[in-house]
C-alpha cells in the first residue's frame, strides 16, 4: 500500500516538474523578432508626360509676290530748263536737242515759241541752238525761245534749271529743288555765284523760285539766282 502511494506521488511530482520546466522554457524563449537593418530610401517617381503630337492642318505655302518698287509722286512745280546744244531732229511741231549732260530733250514748238532769231522758221539739224523752255504738267517741255548759240558763250556746257526749292538750305549747303515732277539735289560749292542772296547760301528758303546753273560734266553749281529779281 505504501509503495502504491509512493509511486503516485512520484508520478505527480514528475508531472509537476515537467510542467514547470515547460513553462520556464516558454517564458525564456518567447517570440524572437529578427530585426534587419532599416533601409531608408527615397523613391523618385518619374512621371513621363507623353505629349500627343499636335496635328495642324497643312496649309499650302503662301505665294510670294515680287516686290514692286513704289515711287512716291512729286507734286508738280512750275519751272523749265535752258541750255545750248545741237539739234538732233526737227519737225514742224517739235525739236529734239542734246543737252550738255548727254541727255536728249524733245521740245514742243507752238505759236508762242519765239523763233524771231531764225526769221520765224526753225533751225536745221546740226545747228547749235540756245534754247529756253517751260515744263508742262505731263512732264513734257515746250520751247519758249530759240536763237543761235554765240561762240565763247560761258553757258556752253551749262544747264539752267528753273524750279521751286523743297527745303531751306542749311549749314551743309545742300540745295533741294523740283522742276515739274523731277527733284534735284546739289551741293552749293563756295565758288558759286550767290549774289542774289548776298552770297549767303542759308538765305535760300523753302518754296522759293530759283534758277540753278549747273556745269557739266562736273555736275557743279555755277550760280543760284532769283529769276524774278
Order of alpha helices (4+ residues) and beta strands (2+ residues): alpha-beta-beta-beta-beta-beta-beta-beta-beta-beta-beta
